[in-house]
Amino acid sequence: MKAFLSAIVFALAVAAAAPFMLTGLQHDTSSAFSTGSTRVGEPGSNLIGVH
């Protein structure tokens, strides 16, 4: 029972911390796909909008 409760506490801690940790890793498409072979226009002219 103690292992089950600690697993639940760990899962809740990971679920609570994940949005804050993943926010810094996200990039918009105009900067994430910046090689010459991709077809990404300037922000505002495609689906991501102006940021």
C-alpha positions as CSV (number, residue, x, y, z in Angstrom):
1,M,0.0,0.0,0.0
2,K,2.9,2.3,0.8
3,A,4.4,1.8,-2.7
4,F,1.1,2.5,-4.3
5,L,0.6,5.8,-2.5
6,S,4.1,6.9,-3.3
7,A,3.6,6.0,-6.9
8,I,0.4,8.2,-7.0
9,V,2.3,11.1,-5.3
10,F,5.1,10.8,-7.8
11,A,2.7,10.7,-10.8
12,L,0.9,13.8,-9.5
13,A,4.2,15.6,-9.0
14,V,5.3,14.8,-12.6
15,A,1.9,15.9,-13.9
16,A,2.1,19.2,-12.0
17,A,5.7,19.9,-13.1
18,A,5.5,18.9,-16.7
19,P,3.7,22.0,-18.1
20,F,6.3,24.3,-16.6
21,M,9.2,22.2,-17.8
22,L,7.8,21.7,-21.3
23,T,7.0,25.4,-21.9
24,G,10.7,26.2,-22.2
25,L,11.2,23.5,-24.8
26,Q,8.5,24.5,-27.3
27,H,9.3,26.5,-30.4
28,D,7.0,28.0,-33.0
29,T,7.2,26.5,-36.5
30,S,9.1,29.5,-38.0
31,S,12.0,28.9,-35.7
32,A,11.8,25.1,-35.2
33,F,11.9,24.3,-38.9
34,S,14.4,26.9,-40.2
35,T,16.3,24.8,-42.8
36,G,16.2,25.6,-46.5
37,S,14.1,22.6,-47.4
38,T,11.1,23.5,-45.4
39,R,8.2,25.6,-46.6
40,V,7.5,27.8,-43.7
41,G,6.8,31.5,-44.4
42,E,7.0,34.4,-42.1
43,P,4.8,34.4,-39.0
44,G,1.4,35.8,-39.8
45,S,1.3,34.4,-43.3
46,N,0.7,30.8,-42.2
47,L,-1.5,29.0,-39.7
48,I,0.5,30.0,-36.5
49,G,-0.5,33.6,-36.6
50,V,1.4,36.6,-35.3
51,H,3.1,36.2,-31.9
